Amino acid sequence: MPSPTTPSFPLLVSVAAAAFLGGCIPGYRPGGSQASDETFTYPSTTQNPITVRLLDWTTNTTLWTMEVPPGKELVIKFYDDHDTKNVNRPALMRWEIFDLGWEFGELHNAMPAPDAAHRRVDTEFRRHPAAAPPPEPAAPTKK
């Protein structure tokens, strides 16, 4: 191990710090950022194109819908207590569409949203246009 006075020691410390911090910084990943920061990533592929909806479950109202194009991913982040004077929509939802695998970037779109106790995010896989049609129901058997 180099001593603190050798020229390579600062480089070694910098590389080790970068490697350590690189694993600690949450990025936009399917399954979330592995931290409790209310950030969610929804990938859409040609095999599984996805639609994401934000609902106010107290009124069962769909507030927002996004059909994520295949080859893209939707990133949503909620900021609770953004506007505490707005009783029905105190949170702020920010979102952006990125290319699949994109892990960092600004979320430019925003809208007021219900707080965590009153919102629900639903996902649905859309039918792929090239998918095979569902099979016909089996004919009833004769006895």
C-alpha positions in Angstrom: 0.0 0.0 0.0 1.4 3.4 -0.9 2.2 5.8 1.9 0.3 9.1 2.1 3.4 10.9 0.8 3.7 9.0 -2.4 2.3 10.6 -5.6 0.0 7.7 -6.3 -1.8 7.9 -2.9 -4.2 10.8 -3.8 -5.1 9.0 -7.0 -5.8 5.7 -5.2 -8.0 7.5 -2.6 -9.9 9.3 -5.4 -10.6 6.1 -7.3 -11.7 4.3 -4.2 -14.0 7.2 -3.2 -15.5 7.3 -6.7 -16.1 3.6 -6.7 -17.8 3.8 -3.3 -20.0 6.8 -4.1 -20.9 5.4 -7.5 -22.7 2.5 -5.7 -24.4 4.8 -3.2 -26.0 7.3 -5.6 -29.5 6.2 -6.6 -30.2 6.5 -10.3 -33.4 5.8 -12.3 -33.7 2.0 -12.4 -36.6 -0.4 -12.9 -37.7 -1.4 -9.4 -36.9 2.0 -8.0 -33.8 3.7 -6.6 -33.5 1.2 -3.7 -34.1 4.2 -1.4 -37.2 5.7 0.2 -37.2 8.8 -2.0 -40.5 8.2 -3.9 -38.8 7.8 -7.3 -40.2 5.1 -9.6 -39.1 3.9 -13.1 -41.3 2.2 -15.5 -39.6 0.6 -18.6 -41.5 0.0 -21.7 -40.3 -2.6 -24.3 -41.6 -3.8 -27.6 -42.6 -7.0 -25.8 -44.2 -5.2 -22.9 -45.4 -1.7 -23.7 -46.7 -0.1 -20.5 -49.3 2.5 -19.6 -49.0 4.3 -16.2 -51.9 6.1 -14.4 -52.1 8.3 -11.4 -55.3 7.9 -9.4 -56.9 9.7 -6.5 -58.2 6.6 -4.8 -60.6 8.6 -2.5 -62.7 9.6 -5.6 -61.4 6.8 -7.9 -60.5 9.5 -10.4 -57.7 9.1 -13.0 -55.7 12.3 -12.8 -53.0 11.5 -15.3 -52.2 8.8 -17.9 -49.0 8.1 -19.8 -48.6 5.5 -22.6 -44.8 5.0 -22.4 -43.4 4.4 -26.0 -41.5 1.1 -26.4 -37.8 1.6 -26.0 -38.4 4.4 -23.4 -38.8 4.5 -19.7 -41.0 6.8 -17.5 -39.5 8.2 -14.3 -41.9 9.6 -11.7 -40.8 11.3 -8.4 -43.2 12.5 -5.8 -42.5 15.4 -3.5 -44.9 15.3 -0.5 -45.8 18.4 1.4 -45.0 20.6 -1.7 -48.1 22.8 -1.2 -49.7 22.2 2.2 -52.3 24.9 1.6 -53.8 22.7 -1.2 -55.8 20.2 0.8 -56.6 17.9 -2.2 -53.3 18.0 -4.0 -50.5 18.8 -1.4 -47.8 16.8 -3.3 -46.0 17.5 -6.5 -45.4 14.8 -9.1 -42.5 15.3 -11.5 -41.9 13.0 -14.5 -39.9 12.6 -17.6 -39.5 10.1 -20.5 -36.0 8.8 -21.0 -34.4 6.2 -23.3 -34.2 2.8 -21.7 -31.3 2.5 -19.3 -30.9 6.2 -18.7 -30.2 6.7 -15.0 -29.9 10.4 -14.4 -31.6 13.5 -15.7 -33.9 16.3 -14.8 -37.6 15.7 -14.5 -39.1 18.7 -16.4 -42.8 17.9 -16.2 -44.8 18.5 -13.1 -48.3 18.6 -11.7 -50.0 18.7 -8.3 -50.8 15.2 -6.9 -52.6 13.7 -3.9 -50.5 12.9 -0.8 -49.1 9.3 -0.5 -52.1 8.2 1.6 -54.6 9.2 -1.2 -52.8 8.4 -4.4 -52.3 5.2 -6.3 -50.1 4.5 -9.4 -51.5 1.8 -11.6 -49.7 0.1 -14.5 -51.0 -1.9 -17.4 -49.3 -3.7 -20.2 -50.7 -2.7 -23.5 -51.4 -5.2 -26.2 -48.5 -5.3 -28.7 -49.7 -4.8 -32.3 -47.7 -7.8 -33.5 -48.9 -10.1 -30.7 -50.9 -13.2 -31.7 -54.6 -12.9 -31.1 -55.9 -14.8 -28.0 -57.0 -18.3 -28.7 -60.6 -19.1 -29.4 -62.5 -20.6 -26.4 -62.7 -24.4 -26.5 -65.9 -25.8 -27.9 -68.1 -27.4 -25.2 -67.5 -31.2 -25.0 -70.5 -33.5 -25.7 -71.3 -36.2 -23.2 
